[in-house]
Amino acid sequence: MNSEVLNNNNEKCFKAIVEHSNDVISILSSEGKYVYVSPSIGKVLGYSDNEAMMLDVHTLTHPDEKAILIEAWNKMLNTVGIAISVQPCRIRHRDGTWRWIASSITNLLHHLDINGVLQSFRDITDSVALTNQNLFDKNNLEALINNTHDFMWSVDRNFKLITTNNAFVEVIKKFTGNSVSRGDSVFIDGFSKDQHDKYKKIFERVFEGEVIKEVEYRDQPIEGWSEIKYYPIWDNNTVIGAACHSKDISSIKKAEQRRRFDKNNLDALINSTVDIMWSMDSNLGLITYNQPFRNLVCNFTGKEVERGMNIFAMDMPSEISQDLVFRYKEYHRRGLSGEVFSVVDHFNFPREMWLQVSFHPIRLEDAIIGVACHSQDITEIKKVEQERIRNETRLKESQALAKLGHWELDLVTGESLWSEESCRIYGVPVEDNRQSFETWLSFIHPDDMTYVMSEIEKSQKTFSDSGMSHRILLRDGTVKHISSKTKFEFDHTGKVPVGIYGVAYDITAEKVAEMQLKQKARELELINAELEQFGYAVSHDLQEPLRMVTSFLSQLDKKYKDVLDDKGKQYIYFAVDGAKRMRQIILDMLEYSRVGKTNEATVEVDLSEVMEGIKVLLKSQIEEKKAIVQYEKLPVIRSKKAPINQVFQNLIGNGLKYTAEEVIPHIIIEVKDNKKQWIISVSDNGIGINEAHYDKVFAIFQRLHNKEEYSGTGIGLALTKKIIDHLGGEIWLESEEGKGSVFFFTLPK
């Protein structure tokens, strides 16, 4: 075959390739106008050959990519014979859409046969779309896994990390101090070998195709739970790795624990009472119940109760009427209708009792799904109420017998309420027990009106309690003598009076008998003397019951200490402590009452000997507190020895008692001779007394501190003062809080 034939064949072959190729072959002028385009232009851009010859490459290029084309074009013009690749650009299709084109351009302007720029390009729109979609999917996946606090990671079959989210990287950094990234081993330093072995076994199971979910507990750095899921990563039918997702389920676990606690707590609550509790669903089936309810049903029916059962369908004993069953069934239906209510029922089976039963609907959102019931035995309350009614009746009868009425005046309405006896005293019908203040004034005897109004005005100025005796003039002309006492009632501030209440006592008979009473004054004096002796006897006799109370409470505590709870033991302690303090009060009262009643003779009393005896008596307190009791040679005085002993014992005992814990007590006794009397002082370095309380400390039962701070009955200084008074002396004090006190007393020579 000669060369001409060969050339013809090659040309035909090249032409066929160009005409049938998906790539477009074109020749452009140096300005970018199309001089030649292959037929593929129609498939790629939709233009015919003639239409394409009217275009130039710069016009067809998208505005956003023109700079890319110009840069490549200029580079091509300066490079001869070498193909220049152009970055993908968008070219306008004949239908107006833009197609992504991959192209190359070659400078063949100096080629004798071509004399232009050779361009080869193809449509890569689908490829770009796929690339963009893959990029979007990748970015979307990264955004998804990094937009969570859950930990996500994946590993290949070589246990190397493929993907990690930010949360995973941060938690590894936090707990191990290591930074991890793609390609690192999943067995990270900082975790124990046991943990590595555990996770390796899990991954090996996943590599076999198993999906694994487990809950992992941790106690460091804070208690919590994680739910970890392991999924195999498949490529066709082969597992190439494992994808892992760890979610913190601490809140869910704690909520479950809380629900279990709430259930157990509810069970404990409803079973820690003797009250009967139960609930029923809309079909009257039991939802829940406590032990007292179970016991009640078992005792009545001899059958066990179970959730879901309808107790109204059970056989009831003959003592329980069908009317009662029907009534309680209706109570439950009322509760299921949404009504909240309580009923009180009286029963004679198995014993006489009153029950207060409450019904509350159980709601789930807007629906009523059941009714909760609470039955409380109020038998004792009812008995107390009945007793109250009886007592009120007795009070009315007693007031009638004593001719003692009471009344209340509302200062807001001006209306007063009179008791039945008040109505009888004033001669008005019992049913007219609501009277005005003006009506009451109309009963005042004209001769006593000025006195009564004066007493009322004085009382209203200070809102103080008052009492007065006056006469009243009844409608029938009867004159009565009345003794009344009133007291103001104030609002919640304690400053604004809102009412007055009081008693009216018909003393007419007493007034008539007044003269007779005066004649018996002497007899009363004798009786009073006997009463004083009786008081001594009563005080002594009171001690025996107190000893019995203390003894039996101690026995109760000893015998039932394993049964009693802390509150019960505390009650016993309070009762025993109260009884002991009561006994001490009685003893102190006896001592107080005896002052001045003895016939002890006046003798010479050596105060130094008295002090030595006191130190022996108070030895344990002195040694315990390392106290210093200081005095020089004390004089011998004429007085009564026992009372003098009591005075020094009380004052020195107080000096030891009322001292701050960190202070060592220092008590000094001094005596001055003041011609007609001795001036004796007992000073201490104790807690001191505010000047405002100087008089209060000598009053009986007056204490400046509670018994938890300092023990005592509040009689000691009152007893001391009474002794000094009976010995013909005086007692006073000087003190400064925080520094101490000095008690002075005088004794006549």
Phi, psi and omega in degrees: 000129181281171185295327181294316180297318181298318179296319179298316180296318179296321180295318179296318180297314180297319180297319180296320179296314182297318184290329185256000180284151174282342176277147178263129174253127180219159175239130182240154174286172179296340178271350177102008178278144182285127177257328178209141172224145178281162182300339181296349179302327179293319180290324186276313186240356175083001180270149171280170180299317182292321179295322182294327182291348179268357187252168170228155187295329181291323179291322183287338186283139179300141182306325183290339182251004183298324180297324178297315182295316182297318179299313179294321181298313180296321178296321180293318182298332181266003180231120186261129170078005181244131180290130178253121178282135180255134177303148180309132180229159176267132179241141184285126174282160179301330181278006177093349178280169179250135179243138176282129185237134170255127188218163170223149180230141183230132179280103176240029182297334182263005178281131187295324183274327186263309178051048179193191179257120180275123180240134174234126180214157178221160180276117178243024183303313181296321180295318178296318179300319180294319178297316179297321180294319178297319178296318178298316180299318180296312180295321180296317179297316179298319179297318181296311185285340179265356178261041181208155175273353177290156179262129180228137177200161177221151182227152175270183185288351175265013179062033175257144180292132175262306182223144174220146173264170185300321182299320179295313181299317182293319182290324176295317178298320183294316188269337182242343184081003182258143173263133181241154178207178182305134178096345179285157178291140178288343178273087191274139175300141182114340175260151184286162177298322178299321178293318178300315180298319180298311183292327179297317179296322179295314181298321180297325176292320179294321180297340175274001176103004184275138172265126187238138173229131177217156177251126185246129179263144176224149176240359178229144354285340173226154182295137178188175180227146175232141173257118184246128178244137181239123182241136174290142174261119186260141168233104192059245182251019184241135175278120182255355180179190181225133175257134188235141180223119180246124182240133177284115180248026182301315182297322179293315180297317180294325176296320177296316178299319180296319178297317177297318178298315181300319179295312180296321179296317178298316178300317180295318182296310185287341179261001179261018181229156175274351176295154181262127182228140176200165176218152183227150177274185184293344177261014181065025174269142182295132174263306178210165181197159179256177185298318177301324178295315179301315180298319181298310182295318179298319180293323182283320189250342184074014182237152177283151177259151179221155176300138177094342183283150178262107184290339180287344178269359181277157176287126181255151177295158184298334181293339179265114185286154175296332177297320178295317179299314180297319182298316181287330174296321178291325175302315181295321180293325176296318177297321179291340177277356177108001183276136173255122184201167177226150176229154174241122181240145178254129182237150173245005181227133358282352175211169177289126180200160174243134177239135171255118185246126180251143181234127181230127177294144175261122184250142170236103188058241183265358184258145174265118186251355181180186179222132178261137188232142181222120181246124182242132178283111181250026181303313181296322177297317179297320179295321176297320179297317177297320178295323178297318179297318178296319180295321177297321178295317178296322179298316179299317180293321179294320178297322179295318179294320183273353185057045182239115179249159175231161183209162177225139179238123176272113183290343180280314183266342183077007182263141179241150179245124183254144173285169181301318182292325175299318178299317180293320180299318184270001174072032177247154179302143182300326181290343177266052187275359175253109184234158178271165177298322180296324178297319179297317179299329183294342179274345184294134178299135182307322182288342181255000186299316182298316180297314182298314181296323179296317179295322179294317180297318179297319180293321183288335180292323184248357183054037182263160176295150181215160175213145180203160176238134182203177180254151173237153181242112182284168182298331181271008177092356180291137177256132178232151173262130184238136170246126184230150174228139183230156179216138179277145174248133186247163177284189185296339179281343182077010184242329184260119179287135179241350181190168176227140174225156183189184180235149176237122185245122179284105183253023181302312181296324180295321179296320179296325183270003185301316181296320179296325179293322179297323180293336181263013181305316181298318178300322180293325178298318178296319179297321179298321178298318178296322178296324178297316177295324178297322178300317177301315183296316180299317180300318178295317184292332180294334184292327183295313175301323180295320177298321178295317179302311182298317182296312183292324177295321178295318177296320178299316180295318183291317187282326186245023183297333179280344181266321184290141172276179183299324181293318178297318178296324179294320179298316179298318179300315180299318183294315179297316180298319179296320180295319179297317180293326178296318179297320179294322178298317180298316179298318180293323178295320177299315180298318181297317183290336182282342184303127179084357184263348183273162179254031182298136183280155176278128183224175175280128184240118176277111184294332177294319177294320177303314182296321178298319178295321179296319181296323177293317182297321183258022187303315184296319179294319181296315181291323180298319182264002182055039187286154175249120175249111191244133173198151175270189178301122182261152184283170172260127182239164175260117180194195178258124193294313184299312178298321179298316176305316182297318181299309181295321180299316181295313185291318180289322177300319177295321179298326178284322186286308189271065179229140178300150187302320185276000184257134174276120183299137178228109186244131183238129177249127179228149180228133176241141178267114182247047178062285185272349183205159174266137174249113185248137179233143174234110183251151177219170178249039184279206187282346177078170183226134177294141184302330181295342184254012183302314182285327185296326186294338182267000180274145182293139179065017178264122180238142178265352182221154178282164186293339177290330179280307182221131181285169177133170183249353181082019182252339189308305182288329176296318177297318179300314181296319181296320178298312181299319179301314181290336176276000177086017181248189178229157178222140178207177181215159170231138186204158174219125183302133178086349182242333178134181184223155172232120176259125178251140169213153181248149175227132180291151177278000000 
